[in-house]
Amino acid sequence: MKHTQQLEAIRDIVSKAFTEYCGSEVEFCETMLIRDGFYCGRCFECDTIRAIWFAEESLVKFYGEEGQFLESRQLNADTDHVWRQRAA
């Protein structure tokens, strides 16, 4: 999967999750993450939820308003299937 296709899939995952958490479609802000001068992912934020996508892992972690971990979702590049893992 090309990076642009992967990024669109991640944006779709984030949009759907934000809708699930907020109860309606929401607008969100997206910023690039840079670590030690290198691109490493994206951060997505809406009013109460934040999502961080780590490009190397293709993993999106979701955090609540107070920073608590909510769940992670991982895109399987071969099947476009999303794996979910929720906080206990």
C-alpha positions in Angstrom: 0.0 0.0 0.0 1.4 3.4 -1.0 1.9 6.0 1.7 -0.9 8.2 0.3 -3.3 5.3 0.3 -2.3 4.3 3.8 -2.7 7.9 5.0 -6.2 8.0 3.5 -7.1 4.7 5.2 -5.8 6.1 8.6 -7.8 9.3 8.1 -10.9 7.1 7.6 -10.2 5.1 10.7 -9.7 8.3 12.7 -12.9 9.9 11.3 -15.0 6.8 12.1 -13.6 6.5 15.6 -14.1 10.2 16.4 -17.7 9.8 15.2 -18.2 6.8 17.4 -16.8 8.6 20.5 -18.5 11.9 19.9 -21.9 10.6 18.6 -21.8 12.7 15.4 -19.5 13.5 12.5 -16.8 15.9 13.7 -14.1 18.1 12.1 -10.6 17.4 13.3 -7.2 18.9 13.0 -4.2 17.0 11.6 -0.5 17.6 12.2 2.7 15.8 11.2 4.8 14.2 13.9 8.6 14.7 13.6 11.1 12.9 15.8 14.8 13.7 15.7 14.2 15.5 12.4 12.4 12.5 10.7 8.7 12.0 9.9 7.2 9.4 12.2 3.4 9.8 11.9 0.4 12.1 12.4 -1.6 13.5 15.3 -5.4 14.1 14.9 -7.4 16.1 17.4 -11.1 17.0 17.8 -12.8 18.6 20.7 -12.4 15.8 23.2 -10.4 13.0 21.5 -6.9 12.8 20.3 -5.4 10.1 18.0 -1.8 9.4 17.2 -0.7 7.4 14.2 2.7 5.9 14.4 3.7 5.2 10.8 6.3 2.5 11.4 3.7 0.4 13.3 0.7 1.6 11.2 -1.0 1.9 14.7 -3.4 4.5 15.7 -3.8 5.1 19.5 -6.8 7.0 20.8 -6.7 9.1 24.0 -9.6 10.8 25.9 -10.0 14.4 27.1 -7.8 13.8 30.1 -5.1 11.9 28.2 -6.3 8.4 29.2 -5.7 5.6 26.7 -9.0 4.5 25.1 -8.0 2.0 22.4 -5.7 1.3 19.6 -6.5 0.3 16.0 -4.2 -1.2 13.5 -4.6 -1.3 9.7 -3.6 -4.5 8.0 -2.2 -3.2 4.7 -2.9 -6.5 2.9 -6.6 -6.6 3.6 -7.6 -3.1 4.8 -8.9 -4.8 7.9 -8.8 -2.8 11.1 -7.7 -4.6 14.3 -9.0 -3.0 17.6 -7.7 -3.3 21.1 -9.5 -1.4 23.9 -8.2 -0.4 27.3 -9.2 -2.7 30.1 
